[in-house]
């Protein structure tokens, strides 16, 4: 997958920075003004959870990422792919990996009850195959890499986790329906 983690003085001290385009602390509700509660993982982005005394949640590093393909297991006998095979293919140049620039397209509450809040990275339209000079659609790199991986690795346990997204927080209980998602959606995608 694509790591979106970012170290922050508001998060876990062992979090690492893999991107500087998004400071998700600008949009998450660390003061619980709109969110009443979450599960024990707390915030998965923005540096993660610092733990006591800064937070009453379990300490956890930032784990923000966009899953491109789930392989299942490293055991081929169970329908997976050996780790060595993955490394060999990715270092061989058979899978073309362009510079990845992603653009958030939405923040959604998934169908779980209570929901996970997710940042979506959709490709809102397909490429223009007639005008080869036309700009490629936002987030095309995720689909490009995903398609190559699915074509190359054909194993029973491979899986696409749905729309490209990064989970912000799990089991989000909102203080009221009137504030549900409006604050985060407005700040992140405007």
C-alpha positions as protocol buffer text, in pm:
chain_id: "A"
residue {
  index: 1
  type: UNK
  ca { x: 0 y: 0 z: 0 }
}
residue {
  index: 2
  type: UNK
  ca { x: 79 y: 368 z: 4 }
}
residue {
  index: 3
  type: UNK
  ca { x: 187 y: 501 z: 344 }
}
residue {
  index: 4
  type: UNK
  ca { x: 42 y: 838 z: 446 }
}
residue {
  index: 5
  type: UNK
  ca { x: 193 y: 840 z: 796 }
}
residue {
  index: 6
  type: UNK
  ca { x: 333 y: 1161 z: 938 }
}
residue {
  index: 7
  type: UNK
  ca { x: 513 y: 1229 z: 1266 }
}
residue {
  index: 8
  type: UNK
  ca { x: 346 y: 1491 z: 1484 }
}
residue {
  index: 9
  type: UNK
  ca { x: 402 y: 1639 z: 1828 }
}
residue {
  index: 10
  type: UNK
  ca { x: 32 y: 1565 z: 1889 }
}
residue {
  index: 11
  type: UNK
  ca { x: 73 y: 1195 z: 1815 }
}
residue {
  index: 12
  type: UNK
  ca { x: 286 y: 896 z: 1911 }
}
residue {
  index: 13
  type: UNK
  ca { x: 658 y: 983 z: 1943 }
}
residue {
  index: 14
  type: UNK
  ca { x: 763 y: 679 z: 1737 }
}
residue {
  index: 15
  type: UNK
  ca { x: 551 y: 765 z: 1432 }
}
residue {
  index: 16
  type: UNK
  ca { x: 748 y: 824 z: 1113 }
}
residue {
  index: 17
  type: UNK
  ca { x: 691 y: 1068 z: 829 }
}
residue {
  index: 18
  type: UNK
  ca { x: 636 y: 914 z: 485 }
}
residue {
  index: 19
  type: UNK
  ca { x: 456 y: 1214 z: 333 }
}
residue {
  index: 20
  type: UNK
  ca { x: 433 y: 1588 z: 389 }
}
residue {
  index: 21
  type: UNK
  ca { x: 139 y: 1676 z: 162 }
}
residue {
  index: 22
  type: UNK
  ca { x: -132 y: 1623 z: 425 }
}
residue {
  index: 23
  type: UNK
  ca { x: -122 y: 1721 z: 790 }
}
residue {
  index: 24
  type: UNK
  ca { x: -430 y: 1532 z: 899 }
}
residue {
  index: 25
  type: UNK
  ca { x: -415 y: 1699 z: 1240 }
}
residue {
  index: 26
  type: UNK
  ca { x: -571 y: 1997 z: 1062 }
}
residue {
  index: 27
  type: UNK
  ca { x: -893 y: 1800 z: 1013 }
}
residue {
  index: 28
  type: UNK
  ca { x: -921 y: 1539 z: 1286 }
}
residue {
  index: 29
  type: UNK
  ca { x: -1117 y: 1611 z: 1602 }
}
residue {
  index: 30
  type: UNK
  ca { x: -857 y: 1547 z: 1877 }
}
residue {
  index: 31
  type: UNK
  ca { x: -1060 y: 1766 z: 2117 }
}
residue {
  index: 32
  type: UNK
  ca { x: -1372 y: 1550 z: 2061 }
}
residue {
  index: 33
  type: UNK
  ca { x: -1588 y: 1850 z: 1977 }
}
residue {
  index: 34
  type: UNK
  ca { x: -1782 y: 1660 z: 1706 }
}
residue {
  index: 35
  type: UNK
  ca { x: -1693 y: 1299 z: 1784 }
}
residue {
  index: 36
  type: UNK
  ca { x: -1822 y: 1161 z: 2115 }
}
residue {
  index: 37
  type: UNK
  ca { x: -1616 y: 840 z: 2114 }
}
residue {
  index: 38
  type: UNK
  ca { x: -1406 y: 598 z: 1907 }
}
residue {
  index: 39
  type: UNK
  ca { x: -1263 y: 253 z: 1967 }
}
residue {
  index: 40
  type: UNK
  ca { x: -945 y: 208 z: 2173 }
}
residue {
  index: 41
  type: UNK
  ca { x: -722 y: 261 z: 1867 }
}
residue {
  index: 42
  type: UNK
  ca { x: -818 y: 629 z: 1860 }
}
residue {
  index: 43
  type: UNK
  ca { x: -685 y: 836 z: 1572 }
}
residue {
  index: 44
  type: UNK
  ca { x: -500 y: 624 z: 1314 }
}
residue {
  index: 45
  type: UNK
  ca { x: -368 y: 933 z: 1129 }
}
residue {
  index: 46
  type: UNK
  ca { x: -206 y: 1263 z: 1224 }
}
residue {
  index: 47
  type: UNK
  ca { x: 75 y: 1095 z: 1416 }
}
residue {
  index: 48
  type: UNK
  ca { x: -148 y: 834 z: 1579 }
}
residue {
  index: 49
  type: UNK
  ca { x: -233 y: 828 z: 1949 }
}
residue {
  index: 50
  type: UNK
  ca { x: 23 y: 957 z: 2200 }
}
residue {
  index: 51
  type: UNK
  ca { x: -126 y: 769 z: 2495 }
}
residue {
  index: 52
  type: UNK
  ca { x: -137 y: 896 z: 2855 }
}
residue {
  index: 53
  type: UNK
  ca { x: -107 y: 1168 z: 2973 }
}
residue {
  index: 54
  type: UNK
  ca { x: -184 y: 1341 z: 2638 }
}
residue {
  index: 55
  type: UNK
  ca { x: -463 y: 1098 z: 2549 }
}
residue {
  index: 56
  type: UNK
  ca { x: -675 y: 839 z: 2727 }
}
residue {
  index: 57
  type: UNK
  ca { x: -650 y: 604 z: 2424 }
}
residue {
  index: 58
  type: UNK
  ca { x: -393 y: 327 z: 2382 }
}
residue {
  index: 59
  type: UNK
  ca { x: -60 y: 460 z: 2251 }
}
residue {
  index: 60
  type: UNK
  ca { x: -22 y: 375 z: 1882 }
}
residue {
  index: 61
  type: UNK
  ca { x: 192 y: 496 z: 1592 }
}
residue {
  index: 62
  type: UNK
  ca { x: 38 y: 663 z: 1289 }
}
residue {
  index: 63
  type: UNK
  ca { x: -78 y: 383 z: 1057 }
}
residue {
  index: 64
  type: UNK
  ca { x: -230 y: 592 z: 776 }
}
residue {
  index: 65
  type: UNK
  ca { x: -211 y: 408 z: 446 }
}
residue {
  index: 66
  type: UNK
  ca { x: -401 y: 337 z: 125 }
}
residue {
  index: 67
  type: UNK
  ca { x: -425 y: -35 z: 60 }
}
residue {
  index: 68
  type: UNK
  ca { x: -361 y: -115 z: -306 }
}
residue {
  index: 69
  type: UNK
  ca { x: -389 y: -495 z: -298 }
}
residue {
  index: 70
  type: UNK
  ca { x: -425 y: -739 z: -11 }
}
residue {
  index: 71
  type: UNK
  ca { x: -222 y: -1054 z: -71 }
}
residue {
  index: 72
  type: UNK
  ca { x: -375 y: -1258 z: 210 }
}
residue {
  index: 73
  type: UNK
  ca { x: -83 y: -1467 z: 333 }
}
residue {
  index: 74
  type: UNK
  ca { x: 285 y: -1524 z: 252 }
}
residue {
  index: 75
  type: UNK
  ca { x: 219 y: -1898 z: 237 }
}
residue {
  index: 76
  type: UNK
  ca { x: 154 y: -2015 z: -124 }
}
residue {
  index: 77
  type: UNK
  ca { x: 10 y: -2344 z: 7 }
}
residue {
  index: 78
  type: UNK
  ca { x: -270 y: -2141 z: 167 }
}
residue {
  index: 79
  type: UNK
  ca { x: -339 y: -1936 z: -147 }
}
residue {
  index: 80
  type: UNK
  ca { x: -91 y: -1657 z: -81 }
}
residue {
  index: 81
  type: UNK
  ca { x: 232 y: -1530 z: -231 }
}
residue {
  index: 82
  type: UNK
  ca { x: 580 y: -1585 z: -90 }
}
residue {
  index: 83
  type: UNK
  ca { x: 735 y: -1263 z: 40 }
}
residue {
  index: 84
  type: UNK
  ca { x: 1049 y: -1328 z: -167 }
}
residue {
  index: 85
  type: UNK
  ca { x: 839 y: -1345 z: -485 }
}
residue {
  index: 86
  type: UNK
  ca { x: 680 y: -1008 z: -409 }
}
residue {
  index: 87
  type: UNK
  ca { x: 1017 y: -845 z: -339 }
}
residue {
  index: 88
  type: UNK
  ca { x: 1171 y: -1002 z: -650 }
}
residue {
  index: 89
  type: UNK
  ca { x: 890 y: -877 z: -875 }
}
residue {
  index: 90
  type: UNK
  ca { x: 887 y: -527 z: -728 }
}
residue {
  index: 91
  type: UNK
  ca { x: 1265 y: -490 z: -759 }
}
residue {
  index: 92
  type: UNK
  ca { x: 1276 y: -639 z: -1111 }
}
residue {
  index: 93
  type: UNK
  ca { x: 1101 y: -345 z: -1276 }
}
residue {
  index: 94
  type: UNK
  ca { x: 813 y: -563 z: -1403 }
}
residue {
  index: 95
  type: UNK
  ca { x: 569 y: -350 z: -1205 }
}
residue {
  index: 96
  type: UNK
  ca { x: 596 y: 14 z: -1309 }
}
residue {
  index: 97
  type: UNK
  ca { x: 556 y: 246 z: -1013 }
}
residue {
  index: 98
  type: UNK
  ca { x: 525 y: 613 z: -1106 }
}
residue {
  index: 99
  type: UNK
  ca { x: 562 y: 904 z: -868 }
}
residue {
  index: 100
  type: UNK
  ca { x: 243 y: 889 z: -665 }
}
residue {
  index: 101
  type: UNK
  ca { x: 48 y: 1208 z: -604 }
}
residue {
  index: 102
  type: UNK
  ca { x: -291 y: 1154 z: -442 }
}
residue {
  index: 103
  type: UNK
  ca { x: -580 y: 1393 z: -394 }
}
residue {
  index: 104
  type: UNK
  ca { x: -852 y: 1335 z: -133 }
}
residue {
  index: 105
  type: UNK
  ca { x: -1191 y: 1323 z: -305 }
}
residue {
  index: 106
  type: UNK
  ca { x: -1424 y: 1265 z: -9 }
}
residue {
  index: 107
  type: UNK
  ca { x: -1452 y: 1176 z: 355 }
}
residue {
  index: 108
  type: UNK
  ca { x: -1710 y: 908 z: 420 }
}
residue {
  index: 109
  type: UNK
  ca { x: -1852 y: 710 z: 707 }
}
residue {
  index: 110
  type: UNK
  ca { x: -1846 y: 347 z: 593 }
}
residue {
  index: 111
  type: UNK
  ca { x: -2136 y: 106 z: 647 }
}
residue {
  index: 112
  type: UNK
  ca { x: -2013 y: -31 z: 981 }
}
residue {
  index: 113
  type: UNK
  ca { x: -2216 y: 49 z: 1294 }
}
residue {
  index: 114
  type: UNK
  ca { x: -2069 y: 262 z: 1441 }
}
residue {
  index: 115
  type: UNK
  ca { x: -1879 y: 361 z: 1128 }
}
residue {
  index: 116
  type: UNK
  ca { x: -1515 y: 405 z: 1038 }
}
residue {
  index: 117
  type: UNK
  ca { x: -1433 y: 747 z: 896 }
}
residue {
  index: 118
  type: UNK
  ca { x: -1238 y: 714 z: 572 }
}
residue {
  index: 119
  type: UNK
  ca { x: -1057 y: 952 z: 340 }
}
residue {
  index: 120
  type: UNK
  ca { x: -1135 y: 844 z: -17 }
}
residue {
  index: 121
  type: UNK
  ca { x: -894 y: 871 z: -309 }
}
residue {
  index: 122
  type: UNK
  ca { x: -1126 y: 802 z: -601 }
}
residue {
  index: 123
  type: UNK
  ca { x: -1042 y: 833 z: -968 }
}
residue {
  index: 124
  type: UNK
  ca { x: -1347 y: 1042 z: -1063 }
}
residue {
  index: 125
  type: UNK
  ca { x: -1322 y: 979 z: -1439 }
}
residue {
  index: 126
  type: UNK
  ca { x: -1122 y: 764 z: -1677 }
}
residue {
  index: 127
  type: UNK
  ca { x: -832 y: 877 z: -1893 }
}
residue {
  index: 128
  type: UNK
  ca { x: -897 y: 1042 z: -2228 }
}
residue {
  index: 129
  type: UNK
  ca { x: -777 y: 783 z: -2481 }
}
residue {
  index: 130
  type: UNK
  ca { x: -848 y: 1013 z: -2776 }
}
residue {
  index: 131
  type: UNK
  ca { x: -646 y: 1316 z: -2667 }
}
residue {
  index: 132
  type: UNK
  ca { x: -312 y: 1172 z: -2555 }
}
residue {
  index: 133
  type: UNK
  ca { x: -203 y: 1515 z: -2428 }
}
residue {
  index: 134
  type: UNK
  ca { x: -501 y: 1541 z: -2193 }
}
residue {
  index: 135
  type: UNK
  ca { x: -418 y: 1546 z: -1823 }
}
residue {
  index: 136
  type: UNK
  ca { x: -459 y: 1213 z: -1647 }
}
residue {
  index: 137
  type: UNK
  ca { x: -738 y: 1193 z: -1386 }
}
residue {
  index: 138
  type: UNK
  ca { x: -666 y: 1246 z: -1016 }
}
residue {
  index: 139
  type: UNK
  ca { x: -534 y: 940 z: -834 }
}
residue {
  index: 140
  type: UNK
  ca { x: -467 y: 749 z: -1158 }
}
residue {
  index: 141
  type: UNK
  ca { x: -143 y: 611 z: -1011 }
}
residue {
  index: 142
  type: UNK
  ca { x: -328 y: 397 z: -754 }
}
residue {
  index: 143
  type: UNK
  ca { x: -540 y: 226 z: -1022 }
}
residue {
  index: 144
  type: UNK
  ca { x: -235 y: 191 z: -1252 }
}
residue {
  index: 145
  type: UNK
  ca { x: -31 y: 8 z: -985 }
}
residue {
  index: 146
  type: UNK
  ca { x: -333 y: -194 z: -869 }
}
residue {
  index: 147
  type: UNK
  ca { x: -409 y: -321 z: -1221 }
}
residue {
  index: 148
  type: UNK
  ca { x: -49 y: -432 z: -1274 }
}
residue {
  index: 149
  type: UNK
  ca { x: -37 y: -613 z: -940 }
}
residue {
  index: 150
  type: UNK
  ca { x: -366 y: -793 z: -1010 }
}
residue {
  index: 151
  type: UNK
  ca { x: -248 y: -894 z: -1357 }
}
residue {
  index: 152
  type: UNK
  ca { x: 88 y: -1023 z: -1232 }
}
residue {
  index: 153
  type: UNK
  ca { x: -9 y: -1192 z: -904 }
}
residue {
  index: 154
  type: UNK
  ca { x: -285 y: -1442 z: -961 }
}
residue {
  index: 155
  type: UNK
  ca { x: -337 y: -1615 z: -629 }
}
residue {
  index: 156
  type: UNK
  ca { x: -657 y: -1730 z: -457 }
}
residue {
  index: 157
  type: UNK
  ca { x: -625 y: -1505 z: -152 }
}
residue {
  index: 158
  type: UNK
  ca { x: -557 y: -1177 z: -333 }
}
residue {
  index: 159
  type: UNK
  ca { x: -820 y: -920 z: -260 }
}
residue {
  index: 160
  type: UNK
  ca { x: -909 y: -563 z: -342 }
}
residue {
  index: 161
  type: UNK
  ca { x: -1040 y: -390 z: -29 }
}
residue {
  index: 162
  type: UNK
  ca { x: -1285 y: -171 z: -222 }
}
residue {
  index: 163
  type: UNK
  ca { x: -1241 y: 196 z: -298 }
}
residue {
  index: 164
  type: UNK
  ca { x: -896 y: 340 z: -235 }
}
residue {
  index: 165
  type: UNK
  ca { x: -915 y: 493 z: 111 }
}
residue {
  index: 166
  type: UNK
  ca { x: -733 y: 553 z: 437 }
}
residue {
  index: 167
  type: UNK
  ca { x: -913 y: 492 z: 766 }
}
residue {
  index: 168
  type: UNK
  ca { x: -904 y: 797 z: 994 }
}
residue {
  index: 169
  type: UNK
  ca { x: -1071 y: 645 z: 1300 }
}
residue {
  index: 170
  type: UNK
  ca { x: -1283 y: 337 z: 1383 }
}
residue {
  index: 171
  type: UNK
  ca { x: -1621 y: 320 z: 1558 }
}
residue {
  index: 172
  type: UNK
  ca { x: -1687 y: 695 z: 1537 }
}
residue {
  index: 173
  type: UNK
  ca { x: -1984 y: 801 z: 1747 }
}
residue {
  index: 174
  type: UNK
  ca { x: -2092 y: 1157 z: 1662 }
}
residue {
  index: 175
  type: UNK
  ca { x: -2228 y: 1401 z: 1920 }
}
residue {
  index: 176
  type: UNK
  ca { x: -2525 y: 1471 z: 1693 }
}
residue {
  index: 177
  type: UNK
  ca { x: -2647 y: 1401 z: 1342 }
}
residue {
  index: 178
  type: UNK
  ca { x: -2623 y: 1771 z: 1254 }
}
residue {
  index: 179
  type: UNK
  ca { x: -2242 y: 1770 z: 1286 }
}
residue {
  index: 180
  type: UNK
  ca { x: -2196 y: 1426 z: 1134 }
}
residue {
  index: 181
  type: UNK
  ca { x: -1907 y: 1451 z: 883 }
}
residue {
  index: 182
  type: UNK
  ca { x: -1964 y: 1818 z: 794 }
}
residue {
  index: 183
  type: UNK
  ca { x: -1656 y: 1951 z: 973 }
}
residue {
  index: 184
  type: UNK
  ca { x: -1406 y: 1694 z: 841 }
}
residue {
  index: 185
  type: UNK
  ca { x: -1551 y: 1685 z: 488 }
}
residue {
  index: 186
  type: UNK
  ca { x: -1541 y: 2063 z: 456 }
}
residue {
  index: 187
  type: UNK
  ca { x: -1185 y: 2104 z: 582 }
}
residue {
  index: 188
  type: UNK
  ca { x: -1021 y: 1817 z: 395 }
}
residue {
  index: 189
  type: UNK
  ca { x: -1184 y: 1836 z: 54 }
}
residue {
  index: 190
  type: UNK
  ca { x: -1220 y: 2209 z: 2 }
}
